[in-house]
Amino acid sequence: MQYNNFMANHNEVGKLGEKYAQEFLINNDYKISECNWRWGKGEIDIIAIKNDVLVFIEVKTRSKNTFGNPEDTISEKKKNLMYELATEYMYQSAYASEFRFDVIAIVLEPYIKVDHFMDAFFPSW
């Protein structure tokens, strides 16, 4: 994977990160069910399945990690929103088995680095 920064804007960096995350997941035997699944005012970046576990994945991408790691930017509010969205997704798809929340953190420079944090969080109530 190669990344060339031509002053990429925030949205372009995010889309590129999601592309790298999808590639990473496919290469690690995940079956991607949904990308950018929306309901109400929220979105789940990737929904995938591996070993009969439904995985809700938040992708965080930064051009550089000068100001910290991308995975550290997920707020409690975002975690709780993901839980609400996941609940709705499972209701709509009649899914009633094991699930988890993962984070894929991507830094693009000086080289592309992908970190996968499995079972990264469970929202508080």
Long-range contacts (C-beta under 8 A, 24 or more apart in sequence): 1-112, 2-112, 3-108, 3-109, 3-112, 5-63, 5-108, 5-109, 8-63, 13-61, 13-62, 13-63, 13-108, 14-59, 14-61, 16-61, 16-108, 17-59, 17-60, 17-61, 17-104, 17-106, 17-108, 18-45, 18-46, 18-59, 18-61, 20-61, 20-106, 20-112, 20-114, 21-45, 21-46, 21-57, 21-59, 21-104, 21-106, 21-114, 22-46, 24-104, 24-114, 24-116, 25-57, 25-104, 28-116, 30-55, 34-89, 37-85, 37-89, 39-85, 39-88, 39-89, 40-85, 40-88, 42-81, 42-82, 42-84, 42-85, 43-85, 44-82, 44-85, 44-86, 44-89, 46-104, 47-89, 52-97, 52-98, 53-97, 53-98, 53-99, 53-100, 54-90, 54-95, 54-97, 54-98, 54-99, 54-100, 55-99, 55-100, 55-101, 55-102, 56-82, 56-85, 56-86, 56-89, 56-99, 56-100, 56-101, 56-102, 57-101, 57-102, 57-103, 57-104, 58-82, 58-101, 58-102, 58-103, 58-104, 58-120, 59-103, 59-104, 59-106, 60-103, 60-104, 60-105, 60-106, 61-105, 61-106, 61-107, 61-108, 62-106, 62-107, 62-108, 63-107, 63-108, 63-109, 64-107, 64-108, 64-109, 64-110, 65-107, 69-105, 69-107, 70-105, 70-106, 70-107, 71-103, 71-105, 71-115, 71-117, 71-120, 74-103, 74-121, 76-123, 76-124, 79-121, 79-122, 79-123, 79-124, 80-123, 80-124, 80-125, 82-123, 83-122, 83-123
